[in-house]
Amino acid sequence: MTSDYTEVFRDTEAVEKYETVTYAPDSYASRINDRQRDYLRTLVRREFPEHPPVHHDFACGTGRAIRALHGLVREAHGYDTSAEMMAKAADVGSRAYWHRVAGDGPVPQPVAAGFPAIVTVFRLLLNVNEGIRDRALAFAAKVLPHRGSGLLVVENHGNAGSVRHLRARRHSGERWFAELSHEQVERMLARHGFEIEERRGFSMLTPSLHDNRVARIADAAARRLPGSHGYAVNVLYTARRVHA
């Protein structure tokens, strides 16, 4: 997490806009969030049928990943640099223990809450530099020290192999435009001892096409095709530690 992130989200108006405008009902972000919620709940039911996991959400923001797993985890812990974001998370009904972490320095220490565990890292990797990405994944490795510890789920909301890449030249050098390839994500995870078990895409569309009814119908059809997940704009990667 960058100092810019922390500075921006010390402003309660920015926090409110993130929760009520970016994730307004029927917005592009909220539709993807709904699909991700369904996926996460199915994943947890499938992978942890007997023993509910502990949820650690790094860069938790307003707690949408935490809310997605309400009722399916033993307890939840949210970690963020912005106290204001975590206060908003609690205000909108995210049920978790909240932990403010530093934006730099040593890798934050996760709460020792037992196993199995699930770690989520949403809307972070694309927005920060490589050092902070490594810090987030090192945190996940602390939570999940061996293969049987549980699962890591990370989000890439700017897949370089999607239609979004067509805008890369026009937005070259712009601060808030970034993209990551599947190969880059795979290499990042591998550096911290993780291997990807599943890749799931949630939209072939960019936000500019969200209100186009024909495009939305085509998107729904395309997401059902075998192999389509590799071309989605927004992708979740489910990973597990390699070593025993």
ZAFIDREN-750746 format. One record per residue (C-alpha): residue number from 1; z, y, x. Coordinates in pm, 1 decimal. Each point is the difference from the previous one (the first is absolute). Layout:
N
@num:NUM, pz:Z, py:Y, px:X
...
***
This chain:
244
@num:1, pz:0.0, py:0.0, px:0.0
@num:2, pz:-93.2, py:340.8, px:141.9
@num:3, pz:205.1, py:316.3, px:11.3
@num:4, pz:-273.3, py:154.9, px:-217.2
@num:5, pz:71.6, py:-257.3, px:-270.5
@num:6, pz:370.9, py:79.1, px:12.3
@num:7, pz:-61.7, py:375.3, px:-8.5
@num:8, pz:-243.6, py:-22.3, px:-291.7
@num:9, pz:230.0, py:-216.6, px:-207.1
@num:10, pz:308.8, py:210.6, px:54.8
@num:11, pz:-165.4, py:220.3, px:-262.0
@num:12, pz:113.6, py:-128.0, px:-340.1
@num:13, pz:-318.1, py:138.3, px:-159.7
@num:14, pz:-212.6, py:-212.6, px:234.4
@num:15, pz:209.7, py:-304.7, px:-86.3
@num:16, pz:-37.7, py:71.4, px:-372.5
@num:17, pz:-376.8, py:44.2, px:35.1
@num:18, pz:-28.8, py:-330.9, px:185.6
@num:19, pz:182.0, py:-186.4, px:-274.4
@num:20, pz:-139.5, py:173.9, px:-309.7
@num:21, pz:-349.6, py:112.7, px:106.9
@num:22, pz:-120.3, py:-244.1, px:266.5
@num:23, pz:149.0, py:-286.6, px:-201.9
@num:24, pz:-53.1, py:148.0, px:-345.3
@num:25, pz:-76.7, py:-255.3, px:-274.6
@num:26, pz:-362.6, py:-119.3, px:13.0
@num:27, pz:-61.0, py:170.9, px:333.9
@num:28, pz:-190.8, py:-175.8, px:277.4
@num:29, pz:321.8, py:-64.4, px:193.6
@num:30, pz:194.8, py:-124.4, px:-300.9
@num:31, pz:-273.0, py:-247.7, px:-98.5
@num:32, pz:2.8, py:-148.0, px:349.0
@num:33, pz:379.2, py:-3.2, px:-7.8
@num:34, pz:-3.8, py:-199.9, px:-324.2
@num:35, pz:-231.9, py:-259.8, px:154.6
@num:36, pz:212.1, py:-18.3, px:314.1
@num:37, pz:312.0, py:-48.0, px:-210.3
@num:38, pz:-155.7, py:-299.4, px:-176.5
@num:39, pz:-103.7, py:-147.2, px:334.1
@num:40, pz:342.2, py:47.6, px:161.0
@num:41, pz:184.1, py:-154.1, px:-291.5
@num:42, pz:-231.3, py:-301.3, px:1.0
@num:43, pz:38.6, py:-31.3, px:377.0
@num:44, pz:381.1, py:2.4, px:-12.7
@num:45, pz:15.1, py:-251.3, px:-283.9
@num:46, pz:-235.7, py:-229.3, px:191.1
@num:47, pz:156.4, py:29.3, px:345.8
@num:48, pz:368.2, py:16.6, px:-94.8
@num:49, pz:35.9, py:-226.5, px:-305.6
@num:50, pz:359.3, py:-108.4, px:66.6
@num:51, pz:163.5, py:271.2, px:210.2
@num:52, pz:-79.7, py:365.0, px:-83.9
@num:53, pz:-63.5, py:205.6, px:313.6
@num:54, pz:162.1, py:319.5, px:121.1
@num:55, pz:-248.5, py:288.4, px:-12.1
@num:56, pz:-26.8, py:245.4, px:292.9
@num:57, pz:-241.3, py:287.0, px:-77.3
@num:58, pz:-83.3, py:206.9, px:309.2
@num:59, pz:-125.9, py:354.9, px:-67.0
@num:60, pz:110.9, py:-59.6, px:-356.5
@num:61, pz:-86.5, py:345.9, px:-135.5
@num:62, pz:79.8, py:15.6, px:-371.3
@num:63, pz:53.0, py:-375.1, px:-16.3
@num:64, pz:-311.1, py:-127.3, px:-176.8
@num:65, pz:-0.1, py:-325.9, px:201.3
@num:66, pz:369.3, py:-40.6, px:-75.0
@num:67, pz:-58.8, py:49.5, px:-373.6
@num:68, pz:-284.7, py:-253.3, px:14.8
@num:69, pz:246.2, py:-274.7, px:92.7
@num:70, pz:291.3, py:86.9, px:-227.6
@num:71, pz:157.1, py:-318.3, px:-132.0
@num:72, pz:-163.6, py:-228.2, px:258.2
@num:73, pz:211.7, py:79.5, px:308.2
@num:74, pz:368.6, py:-47.0, px:86.6
@num:75, pz:29.1, py:359.0, px:115.7
@num:76, pz:-224.3, py:276.9, px:128.9
@num:77, pz:28.0, py:242.6, px:291.1
@num:78, pz:-215.2, py:310.1, px:35.3
@num:79, pz:-47.6, py:173.4, px:337.1
@num:80, pz:-154.7, py:345.8, px:38.8
@num:81, pz:21.6, py:318.1, px:207.0
@num:82, pz:7.7, py:218.5, px:-313.8
@num:83, pz:329.2, py:15.6, px:-188.6
@num:84, pz:-183.2, py:189.3, px:-274.4
@num:85, pz:-247.1, py:-283.5, px:-54.5
@num:86, pz:280.7, py:-253.5, px:-24.9
@num:87, pz:192.2, py:222.9, px:-240.2
@num:88, pz:-309.9, py:14.2, px:-219.8
@num:89, pz:-34.7, py:-377.5, px:26.2
@num:90, pz:350.4, py:-44.0, px:-136.0
@num:91, pz:-64.5, py:265.3, px:-267.0
@num:92, pz:-304.7, py:-184.0, px:-138.1
@num:93, pz:188.1, py:-329.0, px:-20.7
@num:94, pz:-65.2, py:-177.5, px:330.5
@num:95, pz:299.7, py:-225.7, px:53.3
@num:96, pz:79.5, py:-39.0, px:369.5
@num:97, pz:232.8, py:90.0, px:284.0
@num:98, pz:-145.7, py:304.2, px:178.9
@num:99, pz:-7.9, py:45.0, px:378.1
@num:100, pz:-122.3, py:314.3, px:170.4
@num:101, pz:-163.0, py:-74.4, px:335.6
@num:102, pz:-109.1, py:220.2, px:288.4
@num:103, pz:-367.4, py:81.0, px:39.3
@num:104, pz:-1.2, py:-99.3, px:367.4
@num:105, pz:216.9, py:-164.6, px:260.7
@num:106, pz:119.2, py:-361.2, px:-9.6
@num:107, pz:-136.3, py:-233.0, px:-266.1
@num:108, pz:230.3, py:30.9, px:-304.8
@num:109, pz:241.8, py:-284.8, px:-53.3
@num:110, pz:-48.5, py:-180.5, px:-332.3
@num:111, pz:299.7, py:-89.4, px:-211.4
@num:112, pz:112.0, py:-357.4, px:66.4
@num:113, pz:-43.4, py:-134.4, px:-351.4
@num:114, pz:-106.1, py:-357.1, px:66.4
@num:115, pz:-308.0, py:-208.5, px:-66.2
@num:116, pz:-250.5, py:-46.6, px:-143.9
@num:117, pz:-128.3, py:355.6, px:12.0
@num:118, pz:-310.7, py:194.9, px:-92.7
@num:119, pz:-95.6, py:317.1, px:187.0
@num:120, pz:-242.6, py:251.2, px:-152.2
@num:121, pz:-170.7, py:288.5, px:182.4
@num:122, pz:-216.2, py:201.6, px:-241.4
@num:123, pz:-206.4, py:315.6, px:59.9
@num:124, pz:122.8, py:38.3, px:355.8
@num:125, pz:-231.5, py:-163.1, px:253.4
@num:126, pz:-298.5, py:218.4, px:-87.9
@num:127, pz:194.8, py:326.5, px:17.7
@num:128, pz:173.0, py:-26.9, px:338.1
@num:129, pz:-78.9, py:-54.0, px:365.2
@num:130, pz:-2.4, py:-332.8, px:178.4
@num:131, pz:349.9, py:42.5, px:139.1
@num:132, pz:150.7, py:41.9, px:-346.2
@num:133, pz:-204.0, py:-292.6, px:-133.6
@num:134, pz:144.0, py:-215.6, px:277.2
@num:135, pz:348.4, py:128.3, px:-81.8
@num:136, pz:-36.9, py:-104.2, px:-364.5
@num:137, pz:-126.4, py:-346.0, px:93.9
@num:138, pz:273.5, py:-41.6, px:260.6
@num:139, pz:247.9, py:72.9, px:-279.4
@num:140, pz:-165.3, py:-271.7, px:-209.4
@num:141, pz:27.0, py:-241.7, px:292.6
@num:142, pz:373.4, py:70.7, px:16.3
@num:143, pz:37.6, py:-88.1, px:-367.5
@num:144, pz:-221.0, py:-308.7, px:38.7
@num:145, pz:88.5, py:-158.1, px:336.5
@num:146, pz:-166.2, py:-336.8, px:-62.7
@num:147, pz:-262.8, py:-163.3, px:-218.2
@num:148, pz:245.1, py:-121.0, px:-261.9
@num:149, pz:162.5, py:342.8, px:-44.8
@num:150, pz:-238.1, py:119.2, px:-269.6
@num:151, pz:-305.7, py:220.7, px:-45.6
@num:152, pz:-138.8, py:337.0, px:103.5
@num:153, pz:-236.8, py:192.2, px:-230.3
@num:154, pz:-176.9, py:306.7, px:141.8
@num:155, pz:-244.7, py:236.3, px:-165.8
@num:156, pz:-321.0, py:150.9, px:135.9
@num:157, pz:-123.3, py:258.3, px:-249.3
@num:158, pz:-300.5, py:98.1, px:209.8
@num:159, pz:-192.2, py:-315.1, px:88.7
@num:160, pz:-274.4, py:86.2, px:249.5
@num:161, pz:-215.5, py:-277.5, px:-147.1
@num:162, pz:-8.5, py:154.2, px:-347.8
@num:163, pz:-219.3, py:257.1, px:-172.2
@num:164, pz:256.2, py:261.0, px:108.0
@num:165, pz:-144.1, py:-26.7, px:352.3
@num:166, pz:-310.8, py:186.3, px:-122.0
@num:167, pz:213.7, py:316.4, px:0.7
@num:168, pz:123.8, py:-47.0, px:356.1
@num:169, pz:-263.2, py:218.9, px:167.1
@num:170, pz:48.8, py:285.1, px:-248.6
@num:171, pz:377.9, py:-8.3, px:46.8
@num:172, pz:-1.5, py:-61.3, px:376.0
@num:173, pz:292.4, py:176.2, px:162.9
@num:174, pz:174.8, py:82.2, px:-325.1
@num:175, pz:371.6, py:-59.3, px:23.9
@num:176, pz:44.4, py:-200.6, px:-319.0
@num:177, pz:-309.7, py:-219.0, px:25.2
@num:178, pz:53.3, py:-322.4, px:189.9
@num:179, pz:-115.7, py:-359.7, px:-27.4
@num:180, pz:96.4, py:-337.9, px:139.5
@num:181, pz:-210.4, py:-312.1, px:30.4
@num:182, pz:126.2, py:-347.2, px:-82.4
@num:183, pz:-27.8, py:-80.8, px:370.5
@num:184, pz:222.7, py:293.9, px:94.2
@num:185, pz:265.1, py:-105.9, px:-251.4
@num:186, pz:-20.5, py:-358.9, px:122.3
@num:187, pz:47.7, py:109.6, px:361.9
@num:188, pz:296.8, py:220.6, px:-90.2
@num:189, pz:169.5, py:-284.3, px:-181.5
@num:190, pz:-74.0, py:-244.0, px:281.4
@num:191, pz:169.1, py:228.8, px:255.0
@num:192, pz:323.7, py:-52.7, px:-190.2
@num:193, pz:-38.6, py:-371.9, px:-52.1
@num:194, pz:-147.9, py:-0.7, px:-350.7
@num:195, pz:-307.5, py:-176.5, px:-132.3
@num:196, pz:-173.4, py:85.2, px:-324.9
@num:197, pz:18.1, py:-268.4, px:-268.1
@num:198, pz:-168.2, py:186.8, px:-283.5
@num:199, pz:-204.7, py:314.9, px:-50.7
@num:200, pz:-30.5, py:153.1, px:-345.8
@num:201, pz:-207.8, py:300.9, px:-108.3
@num:202, pz:78.4, py:218.9, px:-301.0
@num:203, pz:-289.8, py:240.9, px:-46.9
@num:204, pz:-356.1, py:35.1, px:122.1
@num:205, pz:-2.0, py:361.0, px:-119.6
@num:206, pz:99.8, py:323.8, px:166.2
@num:207, pz:202.9, py:250.9, px:-205.0
@num:208, pz:-314.1, py:205.1, px:-73.6
@num:209, pz:-143.4, py:-291.4, px:-200.5
@num:210, pz:320.3, py:-77.9, px:-185.9
@num:211, pz:-98.3, py:179.8, px:-322.1
@num:212, pz:-348.1, py:-151.4, px:-16.6
@num:213, pz:15.3, py:-269.8, px:-270.6
@num:214, pz:-303.4, py:-191.1, px:128.8
@num:215, pz:138.7, py:1.8, px:354.3
@num:216, pz:333.6, py:-133.1, px:-123.2
@num:217, pz:-170.4, py:-286.0, px:-184.7
@num:218, pz:-200.5, py:-83.2, px:312.0
@num:219, pz:316.6, py:14.8, px:207.9
@num:220, pz:180.0, py:-247.6, px:-227.0
@num:221, pz:-294.6, py:-240.2, px:21.9
@num:222, pz:-36.4, py:34.5, px:377.5
@num:223, pz:367.6, py:-75.2, px:62.1
@num:224, pz:-47.7, py:-342.8, px:-158.2
@num:225, pz:-271.7, py:-101.8, px:247.5
@num:226, pz:92.5, py:-234.5, px:286.3
@num:227, pz:44.6, py:190.6, px:325.2
@num:228, pz:12.4, py:339.4, px:-167.5
@num:229, pz:347.5, py:81.9, px:126.8
@num:230, pz:-137.2, py:77.3, px:343.8
@num:231, pz:-198.2, py:294.5, px:-141.3
@num:232, pz:272.0, py:160.1, px:-212.3
@num:233, pz:117.8, py:353.0, px:77.5
@num:234, pz:364.5, py:-95.5, px:-46.8
@num:235, pz:121.0, py:-326.8, px:153.6
@num:236, pz:331.1, py:-184.4, px:30.5
@num:237, pz:55.0, py:-244.1, px:285.8
@num:238, pz:263.1, py:-272.0, px:-39.2
@num:239, pz:120.1, py:-126.3, px:338.1
@num:240, pz:255.0, py:-235.7, px:154.5
@num:241, pz:150.0, py:-26.9, px:348.0
@num:242, pz:-198.4, py:-237.5, px:218.6
@num:243, pz:275.9, py:-170.2, px:195.7
@num:244, pz:264.0, py:-232.8, px:-141.0
***
